[in-house]
Amino acid sequence: MSNTKVVVVTGGLGLLGKAFLQSLISNGHIAVAADITDAASADFITELKKENLPTENYFYVSIDISSKQSVLNCIDVVSKKFGRIDALVNNAHPRNANYLKKLEEAEHTDFCDNLSTHVGGFFLCMQQFSLFFKKQGHGNVVSMCSIYGIMAPRFEVYENADFSMPVEYAAIKSGILHLTKYFAKYYKGQNIRFNCISPGGVKNNQHPDFIKRYNSYGMNKGMLDKEDLTGTLLFLVSDASQYINGQNIVVDDGFSL
């Protein structure tokens, strides 16, 4: 199998997505940004040029992970352009306008909507890419989970903050984790792998007081920079991890201990 991978990253033009794309390209892979909009694509290409990275290793394709036809179109476009798809990174983070409401204020309709688009979208991508991978003879799916899919929230970290840890997030990420195990067992013997990365908090212009409270639970650094996750992703899409399947790798500087 080639060391150069064709990797589709959903939500590829978001915070983590762009870090993943740049890291993949830096390491000689072909990185496909699958996103619902190309608004950030031109700026990302400019960033690649500034870093002297090959723009020909970057490709954008439109995707709506809640639409089966859109997912199928993404697979068709990418596979025809590059002749194969080696890996899918389930990284999109769809959510509605009421996503960050506190538990007492969360509406049932919003809860269901957010689970449907996020868990449902991850399921749809896993389902359709797996069918393609089965025909192709190999494949690899890495899904972004979270420490809050494996542990209860540390609500004290959010004290006096203008946001909290949404109840939907806990249900979504724990659901994705078990969905990964389900797919790994279902496709036993088909040369398709399914794994998760569960990050801790990632810096994204949060208030310094919030970061300070969060960091008090870390072992060395505390809250991560987005680049701190790229090494784990590179490992999971590479042949070096070929016998890792159905697993969840926690990257959180010990926050969950």
C-alpha positions in Angstrom: 0.0 0.0 0.0 1.3 3.5 -0.9 2.8 5.6 1.8 1.0 8.6 0.2 -2.6 8.6 1.4 -5.6 10.2 -0.1 -7.5 11.5 2.9 -10.9 13.1 3.0 -11.4 15.4 6.0 -15.0 16.4 6.7 -15.3 19.9 8.2 -11.9 20.3 6.6 -12.0 24.1 6.6 -12.8 24.4 10.3 -10.4 24.9 13.3 -9.1 21.3 13.6 -9.8 20.5 9.9 -7.3 23.0 8.6 -4.6 21.9 11.0 -5.2 18.3 9.9 -5.1 19.3 6.2 -1.8 21.2 6.6 -0.2 18.4 8.5 -1.3 15.8 6.0 0.1 17.9 3.1 3.3 18.6 5.0 3.8 14.9 5.3 3.3 14.1 1.6 -0.3 13.1 1.6 -3.2 14.3 -0.5 -5.6 16.2 1.7 -9.3 16.7 0.6 -11.3 19.3 2.4 -14.8 18.1 2.4 -16.9 21.0 3.7 -20.4 22.5 3.3 -18.9 25.7 2.0 -15.7 26.7 0.3 -15.6 30.2 1.9 -12.3 29.5 3.7 -10.7 27.5 0.8 -8.9 30.4 -0.9 -7.4 31.7 2.4 -6.2 28.1 3.1 -4.5 27.9 -0.2 -2.7 31.2 0.6 -1.6 29.7 3.9 -0.2 26.7 2.0 1.8 29.0 -0.3 3.2 30.9 2.6 4.5 27.7 4.1 5.8 26.6 0.7 3.6 23.5 0.7 2.4 21.9 -2.5 -1.1 23.3 -3.3 -1.6 20.4 -5.8 -1.9 18.1 -2.8 -5.0 20.1 -1.7 -8.5 19.6 -3.1 -11.9 20.9 -2.0 -15.1 19.1 -2.4 -18.6 20.1 -1.2 -20.3 17.9 1.3 -23.4 18.0 3.5 -22.9 15.1 5.9 -26.7 15.0 6.6 -27.4 14.3 2.9 -26.8 10.8 1.5 -26.6 12.1 -2.1 -24.1 14.7 -1.1 -21.9 12.1 0.7 -22.1 9.8 -2.4 -21.2 12.7 -4.7 -18.1 13.5 -2.5 -17.0 9.8 -2.8 -17.6 9.8 -6.5 -15.7 13.1 -7.2 -12.7 12.3 -5.0 -12.3 8.6 -6.1 -12.5 9.6 -9.8 -10.0 12.4 -9.4 -7.4 10.5 -7.4 -8.2 6.9 -8.3 -8.8 5.9 -4.7 -9.6 7.1 -1.2 -7.4 5.7 1.6 -9.0 7.3 4.6 -12.0 9.4 5.9 -11.6 11.7 8.9 -15.0 12.3 10.4 -14.4 15.8 11.7 -17.4 17.9 10.9 -19.2 19.6 13.8 -22.7 20.5 12.7 -24.9 22.2 15.3 -27.9 24.5 15.5 -28.1 28.0 16.9 -29.3 26.8 20.3 -26.5 24.3 20.8 -24.7 26.0 23.8 -27.8 26.4 26.0 -27.6 25.1 29.5 -29.3 21.9 30.5 -32.3 23.6 32.1 -32.9 25.6 28.9 -32.2 22.9 26.3 -35.3 22.0 24.2 -36.1 18.5 23.2 -36.3 19.5 19.6 -32.9 21.1 19.7 -31.4 18.0 21.4 -32.8 15.7 18.8 -31.8 18.0 15.9 -28.2 18.2 17.1 -27.9 14.5 17.6 -29.5 13.8 14.3 -27.1 16.0 12.3 -23.9 15.2 14.2 -24.2 11.5 15.1 -26.5 10.9 12.1 -24.0 12.6 9.8 -21.0 10.6 11.1 -23.1 7.4 10.7 -24.0 8.4 7.1 -20.4 9.1 6.2 -19.1 5.9 7.9 -21.9 3.8 6.2 -21.3 5.1 2.7 -17.5 5.3 2.8 -17.4 1.8 4.2 -19.4 0.5 1.2 -16.9 2.2 -1.1 -13.9 0.9 1.0 -15.3 -2.7 0.8 -15.4 -2.6 -3.0 -12.0 -0.9 -3.1 -10.5 -3.6 -0.9 -9.2 -1.3 1.9 -10.1 1.8 3.9 -9.6 3.7 7.1 -12.0 5.8 9.2 -10.8 8.1 12.0 -13.7 9.8 13.9 -13.2 12.8 16.2 -14.7 12.1 19.6 -13.9 13.8 22.9 -12.9 13.2 26.5 -16.5 14.1 27.3 -17.5 11.0 25.5 -15.7 8.9 28.1 -16.0 11.0 31.3 -18.5 13.2 33.1 -18.0 16.9 32.5 -16.0 19.0 34.9 -18.7 21.6 35.3 -16.5 23.6 37.8 -14.3 24.6 34.8 -17.3 26.5 33.3 -18.1 28.4 36.5 -18.9 32.1 35.6 -18.3 31.3 31.9 -20.9 32.5 29.3 -21.2 28.9 28.0 -21.2 25.4 29.4 -20.6 21.8 28.2 -23.8 21.1 26.1 -25.7 18.0 27.1 -25.9 17.1 23.4 -22.1 17.0 23.2 -21.9 14.2 25.8 -24.5 12.1 24.0 -23.0 12.8 20.6 -19.4 11.9 21.4 -20.2 8.8 23.5 -22.4 7.7 20.6 -19.7 8.2 18.0 -17.3 6.2 20.2 -19.5 3.2 20.3 -20.5 3.6 16.7 -16.8 3.2 15.9 -16.6 -0.1 17.7 -19.8 -1.3 16.0 -18.4 -0.6 12.6 -15.0 -2.2 13.4 -16.7 -5.5 14.4 -19.2 -5.4 11.6 -16.5 -5.1 9.0 -14.3 -7.8 10.4 -12.2 -9.4 7.7 -12.8 -6.6 5.2 -9.5 -4.7 5.6 -11.3 -1.5 6.9 -10.2 0.1 10.1 -12.3 2.4 12.4 -10.7 4.4 15.3 -11.3 7.5 17.3 -9.3 10.4 18.6 -10.7 12.0 21.8 -9.1 15.4 22.4 -9.2 17.4 25.5 -10.0 21.1 25.2 -8.5 23.0 22.3 -7.6 26.7 22.4 -10.0 28.8 20.4 -9.9 32.3 21.9 -11.5 31.2 25.2 -11.5 33.6 28.1 -8.2 33.5 30.1 -10.0 32.7 33.3 -11.6 29.7 31.7 -8.3 28.5 30.3 -6.7 28.9 33.8 -9.4 26.7 35.4 -9.1 24.1 32.7 -5.3 24.0 32.8 -5.4 23.2 36.6 -6.4 19.7 35.6 -3.6 19.2 33.1 -0.4 17.4 33.8 2.0 19.6 31.9 0.3 21.9 29.4 -3.4 21.8 30.0 -5.5 23.1 27.1 -4.1 22.0 23.7 -3.2 23.8 20.6 -4.9 22.4 17.5 -1.5 21.3 16.2 -1.1 19.0 19.2 -3.6 16.6 17.6 -2.0 16.2 14.2 0.6 13.6 15.2 -2.1 11.2 16.4 -4.0 11.7 13.2 -1.0 11.1 11.0 -0.3 7.9 12.9 -3.8 6.6 12.5 -4.0 7.3 8.8 -0.6 5.7 8.2 0.4 2.0 7.8 2.2 2.2 11.1 -1.2 1.8 12.8 -2.5 -0.9 10.5 -3.4 -3.3 13.3 -5.1 -0.7 15.5 -8.8 -1.1 15.1 -11.9 -0.2 17.1 -9.8 1.9 19.5 -10.0 5.4 21.1 -6.8 7.4 21.6 -7.2 10.1 24.2 -5.1 13.2 23.7 -5.7 15.5 26.7 -2.5 16.1 28.7 -4.0 13.9 31.4 -7.1 16.1 31.9 -9.3 13.0 32.2 -7.3 11.4 35.0 
